[in-house]
Amino acid sequence: MAAAAADTPHIPVLLGPILEAAAPVRGRWLDGTFGAGGYARGLLDAGANEVIAVDRDPSVFVMASDWADTYGDRLKLVEGTFSDLDEYADAPLDGIVLDLGVSSMQLDQPDRGFSFMSDGPLDMRMSQSGDSAADLVNAVDETQLADILFHYGEERASRRIARAIIAARSVAPIVTTAQLAQIIEQNLPPKRPGQSHPATRSFQALRIAVNDEFGQLLAGLEAAERALAPGGFLAVVSFHSMEDRVVKRFFQQLSARSGGNRYAPEVAPQAATFDPVLKPVSADADELARNPRARSARLRMARRTDVPARGVDPRGLGLPKLPNTRRARS
């Protein structure tokens, strides 16, 4: 979920193609990443009978209190994770939307600690519970920290940055986003025009680790396969290549009518549980003009068949896997 500017905040990314592909929008849908409510409202306004809105961040429901009641019983708010989405409906769903990653509201709140653009506590917890990014940065050993930065952020200078973090925390704990961003900047070449901030990859990696985002993604995709009615839609919007790769291969495995690929062992031919609806969709020029944060977004969308759910082989999804146990302490 991304925002363009202060006067047009929290615009749902690629909502238009989702509504167009699913038209006419009917029945019961689930928005697994409620955030500011853009997808839920868009679905309800387009004709959905009901939307179950799920988020693990309790603060989003407080912020929705000034408008949520206008939809009455058509909008059901659920505090939870989309990895458990098949537990939130008492009947099969007609559609599911998952907007992966951190919401613009979280990015724009310095006290949540997701962004290096403003100083704040080094937190990054979507649920506001459990270990924070500061706990991780100040506790794991150098090898584990480098693995997190490399495998979750694709940061090529991961070992150099991890070494610098260990040295800095030996003097004083690293507790703010500005502290961490400065350490990273000092150990990377200066930012060139057009390049992202030097801390971008490292902050992404730590956020993914803190929130177990790939574990949540795999569980959520499999839960969606179980929860959807025949003909139901699954729309997934991702914001970086690793997430998109997992979603792509998930749909490939479950839409293939013969088994096996270069990433997983050969299996017996199986009927498809999903049929593709769209080719991968990126934001067009008009959407990018309204919402620059949509530039990295990619939508994949498929429709559930009437074949019973069968799950996927995780080995074939390209999930980043850390060589070491993430929570071990130094």
C-alpha positions as CSV (number, residue, x, y, z in Angstrom):
1,M,0.0,0.0,0.0
2,A,1.5,3.3,-1.0
3,A,1.0,7.0,-0.8
4,A,1.6,9.7,-3.4
5,A,1.6,12.9,-1.4
6,A,0.3,14.3,1.8
7,D,-3.0,15.5,0.3
8,T,-3.7,12.1,-1.3
9,P,-2.5,9.5,1.2
10,H,-2.6,5.7,1.2
11,I,-3.7,5.0,-2.4
12,P,-4.3,1.3,-3.0
13,V,-1.9,0.1,-5.7
14,L,-3.2,-1.6,-8.8
15,L,-6.8,-1.6,-7.5
16,G,-8.2,-0.7,-10.9
17,P,-6.8,-3.9,-12.7
18,I,-8.1,-6.1,-9.9
19,L,-11.6,-4.7,-10.0
20,E,-11.6,-4.8,-13.8
21,A,-10.5,-8.5,-13.9
22,A,-13.0,-9.5,-11.3
23,A,-16.0,-7.5,-12.7
24,P,-18.7,-7.7,-11.7
25,V,-17.4,-7.8,-8.2
26,R,-19.8,-9.8,-6.0
27,G,-20.0,-12.0,-3.0
28,R,-17.6,-12.3,0.0
29,W,-14.0,-11.0,-0.3
30,L,-11.1,-10.9,2.2
31,D,-8.6,-8.1,2.3
32,G,-5.6,-9.7,4.0
33,T,-3.6,-6.5,4.5
34,F,-6.2,-3.9,5.4
35,G,-3.9,-1.0,6.2
36,A,-5.8,2.3,5.4
37,G,-8.6,0.3,3.9
38,G,-8.2,1.3,0.3
39,Y,-8.7,-2.2,-1.2
40,A,-11.6,-3.0,1.2
41,R,-13.4,0.2,0.4
42,G,-12.8,-0.3,-3.3
43,L,-14.2,-3.8,-3.3
44,L,-17.3,-2.7,-1.3
45,D,-17.9,0.3,-3.5
46,A,-17.6,-1.9,-6.6
47,G,-20.3,-4.3,-5.4
48,A,-18.8,-6.8,-3.0
49,N,-21.5,-8.0,-0.6
50,E,-19.0,-8.3,2.3
51,V,-15.3,-7.8,2.9
52,I,-13.5,-9.4,5.8
53,A,-10.6,-7.0,6.5
54,V,-7.6,-8.5,8.2
55,D,-4.5,-6.8,9.6
56,R,-2.0,-7.7,12.3
57,D,-1.5,-4.0,13.2
58,P,-4.2,-3.0,15.7
59,S,-3.7,0.7,15.1
60,V,-5.2,0.5,11.6
61,F,-8.6,-0.3,12.9
62,V,-8.5,2.7,15.2
63,M,-7.7,4.9,12.2
64,A,-10.6,3.4,10.3
65,S,-13.2,4.1,13.0
66,D,-14.4,7.3,11.4
67,W,-15.6,5.6,8.2
68,A,-15.9,1.8,8.8
69,D,-19.4,2.0,10.3
70,T,-20.7,3.5,7.1
71,Y,-20.5,0.1,5.5
72,G,-22.4,-1.6,8.4
73,D,-22.3,-5.4,8.4
74,R,-20.7,-5.5,5.0
75,L,-17.3,-4.8,6.6
76,K,-15.9,-7.1,9.2
77,L,-12.6,-6.1,10.9
78,V,-10.3,-8.9,12.1
79,E,-7.0,-8.4,14.0
80,G,-4.8,-11.3,12.8
81,T,-2.4,-12.4,10.1
82,F,-3.3,-13.3,6.5
83,S,-1.4,-16.6,7.1
84,D,-4.5,-17.7,9.0
85,L,-7.0,-16.2,6.5
86,D,-8.9,-19.5,6.0
87,E,-10.0,-19.4,9.6
88,Y,-11.7,-16.0,9.3
89,A,-14.6,-16.9,7.1
90,D,-17.4,-19.5,7.8
91,A,-17.9,-20.1,4.1
92,P,-15.7,-20.2,0.9
93,L,-14.6,-16.8,-0.3
94,D,-15.2,-15.2,-3.7
95,G,-12.0,-13.3,-3.7
96,I,-8.9,-12.5,-1.7
97,V,-6.5,-9.5,-2.1
98,L,-3.0,-9.5,-0.6
99,D,-0.9,-6.3,-0.7
100,L,2.5,-7.5,0.5
101,G,5.1,-5.6,2.5
102,V,4.9,-2.5,4.7
103,S,2.0,0.0,4.4
104,S,2.5,3.6,3.7
105,M,1.0,4.5,7.0
106,Q,3.7,2.5,8.8
107,L,6.4,4.1,6.6
108,D,5.1,7.5,7.3
109,Q,5.1,7.1,11.1
110,P,8.6,7.6,12.5
111,D,7.7,6.0,15.8
112,R,7.1,2.7,14.0
113,G,10.8,2.5,12.9
114,F,10.3,1.2,9.3
115,S,11.9,4.1,7.5
116,F,15.4,5.7,7.5
117,M,13.9,9.0,6.2
118,S,12.9,10.1,9.7
119,D,14.6,9.3,13.0
120,G,12.6,7.0,15.3
121,P,12.9,3.9,17.4
122,L,14.3,0.9,15.5
123,D,11.2,-1.1,15.7
124,M,9.7,-2.4,12.4
125,R,7.1,-4.7,14.1
126,M,3.9,-4.8,12.1
127,S,2.0,-6.3,15.0
128,Q,3.7,-4.1,17.6
129,S,4.5,-7.3,19.6
130,G,7.5,-9.6,19.8
131,D,11.1,-8.9,19.1
132,S,11.9,-5.6,17.4
133,A,14.6,-4.7,14.8
134,A,16.6,-3.2,17.6
135,D,16.4,-6.6,19.5
136,L,17.7,-8.3,16.3
137,V,20.4,-5.9,15.5
138,N,21.8,-5.9,19.0
139,A,21.6,-9.6,19.6
140,V,22.4,-11.9,16.7
141,D,26.0,-12.7,15.8
142,E,27.9,-11.2,12.8
143,T,27.4,-14.3,10.5
144,Q,23.6,-14.4,11.1
145,L,23.3,-10.7,10.6
146,A,25.2,-10.8,7.3
147,D,23.0,-13.7,6.2
148,I,19.8,-11.7,6.9
149,L,21.1,-8.7,5.0
150,F,22.2,-10.8,2.0
151,H,19.3,-13.3,1.7
152,Y,16.4,-11.0,2.6
153,G,17.8,-7.7,1.2
154,E,20.1,-9.0,-1.6
155,E,22.7,-6.6,-0.1
156,R,26.1,-7.5,-1.6
157,A,28.0,-5.6,1.1
158,S,26.2,-7.6,3.8
159,R,29.4,-8.8,5.5
160,R,30.9,-5.3,5.6
161,I,27.7,-3.8,7.0
162,A,27.3,-6.6,9.6
163,R,30.9,-6.1,10.8
164,A,30.3,-2.4,11.2
165,I,27.1,-3.0,13.1
166,I,28.8,-5.4,15.5
167,A,31.6,-2.8,16.1
168,A,29.1,0.0,16.7
169,R,26.9,-2.0,19.1
170,S,30.0,-2.9,21.2
171,V,30.3,0.8,22.0
172,A,26.5,1.5,22.6
173,P,23.3,-0.3,21.6
174,I,21.8,0.7,18.2
175,V,18.3,1.9,19.1
176,T,17.2,4.4,16.4
177,T,16.7,4.3,12.7
178,A,19.1,7.2,12.2
179,Q,21.9,5.4,14.1
180,L,21.5,2.3,11.9
181,A,21.2,4.3,8.6
182,Q,24.3,6.2,9.4
183,I,26.3,3.1,10.1
184,I,25.2,1.6,6.7
185,E,25.9,4.8,4.8
186,Q,29.4,5.1,6.2
187,N,30.2,1.6,4.9
188,L,28.8,1.9,1.4
189,P,29.8,4.2,-1.6
190,P,28.0,7.5,-1.8
191,K,24.5,7.5,-3.4
192,R,24.6,8.3,-7.0
193,P,21.8,10.2,-8.8
194,G,18.9,7.9,-9.5
195,Q,20.0,5.3,-6.9
196,S,18.0,4.3,-3.9
197,H,19.2,5.2,-0.4
198,P,22.2,3.1,0.7
199,A,20.2,1.7,3.6
200,T,17.2,0.6,1.5
201,R,18.2,-3.1,1.2
202,S,19.3,-3.5,4.8
203,F,16.1,-2.0,6.2
204,Q,14.1,-4.2,3.9
205,A,16.0,-7.3,5.1
206,L,15.5,-6.5,8.8
207,R,11.8,-5.8,8.3
208,I,11.3,-9.1,6.5
209,A,13.2,-10.9,9.3
210,V,11.4,-9.2,12.2
211,N,7.9,-10.0,10.7
212,D,8.7,-13.4,9.2
213,E,7.3,-12.1,5.9
214,F,8.2,-15.1,3.8
215,G,6.8,-17.6,6.3
216,Q,3.6,-15.5,6.3
217,L,3.5,-15.3,2.5
218,L,3.8,-19.1,2.0
219,A,1.2,-19.8,4.7
220,G,-1.1,-17.1,3.3
221,L,-1.0,-18.3,-0.2
222,E,-1.7,-21.9,0.8
223,A,-4.5,-20.7,3.1
224,A,-6.0,-18.8,0.1
225,E,-6.0,-21.9,-2.0
226,R,-8.0,-23.6,0.8
227,A,-10.4,-20.7,1.4
228,L,-11.5,-19.8,-2.1
229,A,-14.7,-21.0,-3.7
230,P,-14.5,-22.4,-7.2
231,G,-14.3,-19.3,-9.5
232,G,-12.9,-17.2,-6.6
233,F,-10.1,-14.7,-7.3
234,L,-6.7,-14.4,-5.7
235,A,-4.9,-11.1,-6.4
236,V,-1.4,-10.5,-4.9
237,V,0.5,-7.2,-5.2
238,S,4.2,-7.5,-4.4
239,F,6.8,-4.8,-4.1
240,H,10.1,-6.5,-4.6
241,S,11.5,-9.2,-6.8
242,M,11.8,-11.9,-4.1
243,E,8.2,-11.7,-3.2
244,D,7.1,-11.6,-6.8
245,R,9.2,-14.7,-7.6
246,V,7.5,-16.7,-4.8
247,V,4.0,-15.6,-6.0
248,K,4.9,-16.4,-9.6
249,R,6.1,-19.9,-8.8
250,F,3.2,-20.6,-6.5
251,F,0.7,-19.9,-9.3
252,Q,2.9,-21.9,-11.8
253,Q,2.9,-25.0,-9.5
254,L,-0.8,-24.9,-9.0
255,S,-1.8,-24.0,-12.5
256,A,0.5,-26.6,-14.2
257,R,-1.4,-29.7,-15.4
258,S,1.9,-31.7,-15.5
259,G,4.4,-31.9,-12.7
260,G,8.0,-30.9,-12.2
261,N,10.3,-28.0,-13.0
262,R,13.9,-27.1,-12.7
263,Y,13.5,-26.0,-9.1
264,A,11.5,-29.0,-7.7
265,P,11.5,-32.8,-8.3
266,E,9.3,-34.3,-11.0
267,V,5.9,-35.1,-9.7
268,A,2.9,-37.0,-11.1
269,P,0.6,-34.8,-13.3
270,Q,-2.0,-33.0,-11.3
271,A,-5.1,-31.0,-12.2
272,A,-4.8,-27.2,-11.8
273,T,-6.2,-25.5,-8.7
274,F,-5.7,-22.1,-10.2
275,D,-6.1,-20.7,-13.7
276,P,-4.3,-17.4,-14.6
277,V,-6.5,-14.4,-15.0
278,L,-4.0,-11.7,-16.0
279,K,-0.4,-11.5,-17.2
280,P,1.7,-9.7,-14.5
281,V,0.6,-6.1,-14.3
282,S,2.6,-3.0,-13.3
283,A,1.4,0.5,-12.7
284,D,0.8,2.6,-15.8
285,A,1.9,6.2,-16.3
286,D,-1.3,7.6,-14.9
287,E,-1.1,5.6,-11.7
288,L,2.6,6.4,-11.3
289,A,1.8,10.1,-11.6
290,R,-0.7,9.8,-8.8
291,N,1.3,7.4,-6.7
292,P,5.1,7.3,-7.2
293,R,5.5,4.5,-4.6
294,A,3.7,2.2,-7.1
295,R,6.7,2.1,-9.3
296,S,7.9,-1.3,-8.0
297,A,4.5,-2.9,-7.6
298,R,3.6,-6.1,-9.5
299,L,0.1,-7.7,-9.6
300,R,-0.5,-11.4,-10.2
301,M,-4.0,-12.7,-10.3
302,A,-5.5,-16.1,-10.8
303,R,-8.9,-17.8,-10.4
304,R,-9.7,-20.9,-8.3
305,T,-10.8,-24.0,-10.1
306,D,-13.1,-26.7,-8.6
307,V,-10.1,-29.0,-8.0
308,P,-9.5,-29.7,-4.2
309,A,-6.6,-27.8,-2.6
310,R,-3.3,-29.6,-2.7
311,G,-0.7,-27.2,-1.5
312,V,2.7,-26.6,-3.0
313,D,6.2,-27.9,-2.8
314,P,8.0,-25.0,-1.0
315,R,11.3,-26.2,-2.5
316,G,10.1,-24.9,-5.8
317,L,9.1,-21.4,-4.8
318,G,12.6,-19.8,-4.5
319,L,12.0,-18.8,-0.8
320,P,15.1,-17.1,0.7
321,K,16.5,-19.5,3.3
322,L,19.0,-18.4,6.0
323,P,21.8,-20.8,6.6
324,N,21.6,-20.1,10.4
325,T,18.7,-20.0,12.9
326,R,17.6,-16.4,13.0
327,R,16.8,-16.1,16.7
328,A,20.0,-17.6,18.1
329,R,21.8,-15.1,20.3
330,S,25.5,-14.1,20.3
